[in-house]
Amino acid sequence: MTKNQLKFLTIALILGNIMSGLDSTIINTAIPSIVANLHGIQFMGWIIAIFLLGMSISIPLWTKVAERIGNKNAFLVTLSFFIVGSILEAISQDMTFFLSVRIIMGIGAGGMGSLPYIIVGYIYPNIKQRTKALGILTSGFNAAAIVGPLIGGWIIDISSWHWIFYINIPIGLLAMLLTAIFYKKESISKFSKFDTVGSALLVTGLITFLLGIQLLGLVSVWLVICCLIISLLIMTYFFIHENKEENPVLPLSLFTNKNLIGDFLLFALTWGAFIAVNVYLPMWAQAFLGMTALIGGMTLIPNSCFSIVASQFVYVLQGRTKTYYIILVGIIGMLISSFSLLMADLSIPLWILIFTSAFSGMGVGFIFVELQVKVQVDAGREHMADATSTSYLIRILAQTVMAAIYGVIMNLSLNQGIKAHPQITLSMLNKMSDCRTASELPAKLLPLMRAISHSGIRVIMLVSCLLLVISLVINYKFNPRH
């Protein structure tokens, strides 16, 4: 491709990341308003988890779709899904519809998040140039994540959360236009057949597994166990089938590569820990400190700023510093963040939340770029697309599972608090999550309600810390230090 084509295609990929970045922070900023307006605090975890479910079931399929129709056409289709999902989210009037259509947006995001990194792997064969391009993509995501809380908080404060989804439309259309014009026509590989059976087994197995995880704490334990057992049986048959398939959805050879196994484990552990801070930090500012959605969203800005700096710094360090030390610094930064929130009490000042957010972003910036390049190098060019999409799938699955587990922890804390204090209801806790409706609550009960929610968040941060400690061990075991 010419330099001009590369430049404008990279801009299109950045725009895709910008939409992902906007959604990741705007939705977190808007969650308190959404659950208050749609009366669904008990479904707070589902808002994130269902979106991640859509991403999870679609990520490996988009890779195979791209093999059939090309990365260019596949990327255009993913953008279309995301735009349509955004429109449907915007017109939602009840929690059931909101959660139902959120999966459409997630399906689009699954390809929109994985395909750009695969495309970069092909159009930038030089590792240093690829690292720089990945850093730019990550910076685009994080720059949008900086603007997202400001735009989202401002829109929510002056209007309604419904409008935060409409801003995806012009960005998405521009990305589609640039891709259509400047992406050079590809030579598309021809395979004997598409692995329809494997795709159906993978999707069914993932849905059953994630449904079981999401139902934790909401239905009978036996129903959850049944879902997990059925999922295990389906996935067992899936792996048996894939082992015989000519063009498998998920090549099993990836899991015989020791280096890739270490990469995948680190992605799973760190991303499962990161989502705890990313989701519950704005809630802390709004529900506990009584701040507006705008201020609550701004607590995530240092996260994005430091992630941008760290992701660009990886390009400078690469070749001079071992992967082990780059990832070690990232894990320590994230651990400082989660541990700070674990130890914090309700009187914590805003500047400590900002401090916490900054360390979390620094950690993610170091880990993501370095690990993503390492995955592609460890896999080799032949398996680069499959390894890249698999690493993305693992990150999303980790976030999905942990979002559900964190949601269960929060729900258990809320239910225990309601049982211990009959004067407090779930409806009152819903209102407390939004500063505009919190003013309607009895002032004498607010400290008690905040203490109930705070106890849940402390357990969530403890789990996050444990995941990061395990990741320190994995990094030590799989990445050489000399």
Secondary structure, DSSP 8 states (H G I E B T S, - for coil): --HHHHHHHHHHHHHHHHHHHHHHHHHHHHHHHHHHHHT-GGGHHHHHHHHHHHHHHHHHHHHHHHHHH-HHHHHHHHHHHHHHHHHHHHT--SHHHHHHHHHHHHHHHHHHHHHHHHHHHHH--SHHHHHHHHHHHHHHHHHHHHHHHHHHHHHHHHS-GGGGGTTHHHHHHHHHHHHHHHS--------S---HHHHHHHHHHHHHHHHHHHTTTTS-HHHHHHHHHHHHHHHHHHHHHHHH-SS-SS-GGGGG-HHHHHHHHHHHHHHHHHHHHHHHHHHIIIIIS---HHHHHHTTHHHHHHHHHHHHHHHHHBTTB-HHHHHHHHHHHHHHHHHHHHH--TT--HHHHHHHHHHHHHHHHHHHHHHHHHHHHHHTGGGHHHHHHHHHHHHHHHHHHHHHHHHHHHHHHHHHHHHH-TT--HHHHHHHTSHHHHTTS-GGGHHHHHHHHHHHHHHHHHHHHHHHHHHHHHHHHHS---
